Amino acid sequence: MIEREIERLIEDQARNLGTDVEQYLATVKRTREDLRQELLPVATERVRRSLALTELADQLEIKAEPEEIDAEVERLAGSGQQAEQLRRLFGSPDGRAALTRSLITRKTMDRLAAIAGRDGAQAPEDGKARKKAKTKVATK
């Protein structure tokens, strides 16, 4: 997972400069291995955070309903010139899976913020999820 995240980071950096990875490496005058070593701590932290959010979403039984995914497809597609193309992209199985992950992450972060009481928000009582989380922590 960490290796994939490192590659994703490298590709994202290249894309942000509007170039491919090889041109990016030449531009920054770094070898791929040097960049991989530099990005290892960042990638490791991102994977850890993702795994923690996934575990929290599972513990809290956070899901993305089909209606929510449909609404997100429509929100992203909008009504511009590329709306139909975007609907096909986000309506595909891979697109829907990506939107599902995104929605679950967003809902989990919202729930985490409520639990933490950020902005004065109160976390709703959820004894079942809290009990499951405590049990899981106690067994580790």
C-alpha positions as CSV (number, residue, x, y, z in Angstrom):
1,M,0.0,0.0,0.0
2,I,2.8,2.4,0.8
3,E,4.6,1.7,-2.4
4,R,1.4,2.5,-4.4
5,E,1.0,5.7,-2.4
6,I,4.5,6.7,-3.2
7,E,3.9,6.2,-6.9
8,R,0.6,8.1,-6.6
9,L,2.5,11.0,-5.0
10,I,5.2,11.0,-7.7
11,E,2.5,10.9,-10.5
12,D,0.5,13.7,-8.8
13,Q,3.6,15.9,-8.5
14,A,4.4,15.4,-12.2
15,R,0.8,16.0,-13.2
16,N,0.7,19.2,-11.2
17,L,3.5,20.5,-13.3
18,G,1.8,19.3,-16.5
19,T,4.4,16.7,-17.3
20,D,5.0,13.0,-17.2
21,V,7.1,11.3,-14.4
22,E,10.3,11.1,-16.4
23,Q,10.3,14.8,-17.4
24,Y,9.4,15.6,-13.8
25,L,12.4,13.7,-12.4
26,A,14.6,15.5,-14.9
27,T,13.2,18.8,-13.9
28,V,13.8,18.3,-10.2
29,K,17.1,16.6,-10.9
30,R,16.3,13.6,-8.8
31,T,16.3,9.9,-9.4
32,R,13.1,8.0,-8.9
33,E,14.7,6.2,-5.9
34,D,15.8,9.5,-4.2
35,L,12.2,10.8,-4.6
36,R,10.8,7.5,-3.3
37,Q,13.0,7.7,-0.2
38,E,12.0,11.4,0.4
39,L,8.3,10.6,0.0
40,L,8.3,7.4,2.2
41,P,7.4,9.2,5.4
42,V,4.6,11.2,3.7
43,A,3.2,8.1,2.0
44,T,3.4,6.1,5.2
45,E,1.4,8.7,7.2
46,R,-1.2,8.9,4.4
47,V,-1.7,5.2,4.4
48,R,-1.9,5.1,8.2
49,R,-4.5,7.8,8.2
50,S,-6.5,6.1,5.5
51,L,-6.5,2.8,7.3
52,A,-7.5,4.5,10.6
53,L,-10.4,6.3,8.8
54,T,-11.5,3.0,7.2
55,E,-11.5,1.3,10.5
56,L,-13.4,4.1,12.1
57,A,-16.0,4.0,9.3
58,D,-16.4,0.3,9.8
59,Q,-16.7,0.6,13.6
60,L,-19.3,3.4,13.2
61,E,-21.0,1.5,10.3
62,I,-20.8,4.5,8.0
63,K,-22.1,3.7,4.5
64,A,-22.8,5.6,1.3
65,E,-26.3,4.9,0.1
66,P,-27.0,4.5,-3.7
67,E,-29.1,7.7,-3.6
68,E,-26.2,9.6,-2.1
69,I,-23.9,8.3,-4.8
70,D,-26.4,9.3,-7.5
71,A,-26.7,12.8,-6.1
72,E,-22.9,13.1,-6.0
73,V,-22.7,12.0,-9.7
74,E,-25.2,14.7,-10.6
75,R,-23.5,17.3,-8.4
76,L,-20.1,16.6,-10.0
77,A,-21.5,16.4,-13.6
78,G,-23.4,19.6,-13.4
79,S,-25.0,20.8,-16.6
80,G,-22.1,22.0,-18.6
81,Q,-20.8,20.9,-21.9
82,Q,-19.1,17.8,-20.4
83,A,-22.0,16.8,-18.2
84,E,-22.9,13.7,-20.0
85,Q,-19.3,12.5,-20.3
86,L,-18.8,13.1,-16.5
87,R,-22.0,11.2,-15.8
88,R,-20.6,8.2,-17.8
89,L,-17.3,8.5,-16.0
90,F,-18.7,8.7,-12.5
91,G,-21.6,6.4,-13.3
92,S,-19.2,3.6,-14.2
93,P,-18.5,0.9,-11.6
94,D,-15.0,2.3,-11.0
95,G,-16.3,5.8,-10.8
96,R,-19.1,4.9,-8.4
97,A,-16.6,3.0,-6.2
98,A,-14.3,6.1,-6.1
99,L,-17.3,8.2,-5.2
100,T,-18.4,5.7,-2.5
101,R,-14.9,5.9,-0.9
102,S,-15.0,9.7,-1.1
103,L,-18.4,9.9,0.5
104,I,-17.6,7.5,3.2
105,T,-14.4,9.4,4.0
106,R,-16.3,12.7,4.1
107,K,-19.0,11.3,6.3
108,T,-16.4,9.7,8.6
109,M,-14.5,13.0,8.9
110,D,-17.7,14.8,9.7
111,R,-18.5,12.2,12.3
112,L,-15.0,12.4,13.8
113,A,-15.4,16.2,14.0
114,A,-18.7,15.8,15.8
115,I,-17.2,13.3,18.2
116,A,-14.3,15.7,18.9
117,G,-16.7,18.5,19.5
118,R,-15.1,20.8,16.9
119,D,-17.1,24.1,16.5
120,G,-19.2,23.2,19.5
121,A,-20.8,20.3,17.8
122,Q,-22.1,17.6,20.0
123,A,-21.6,14.0,19.1
124,P,-24.9,12.1,19.1
125,E,-25.1,9.3,21.5
126,D,-24.1,6.1,19.8
127,G,-23.6,3.5,22.4
128,K,-23.3,0.6,20.0
129,A,-20.5,2.1,18.0
130,R,-18.7,3.4,21.1
131,K,-19.0,-0.1,22.7
132,K,-17.6,-1.7,19.6
133,A,-14.8,0.8,19.4
134,K,-13.8,0.3,23.1
135,T,-13.9,-3.5,22.7
136,K,-11.7,-3.3,19.6
137,V,-9.2,-1.1,21.4
138,A,-9.2,-3.2,24.5
139,T,-8.4,-6.4,22.6
140,K,-5.4,-4.9,20.8
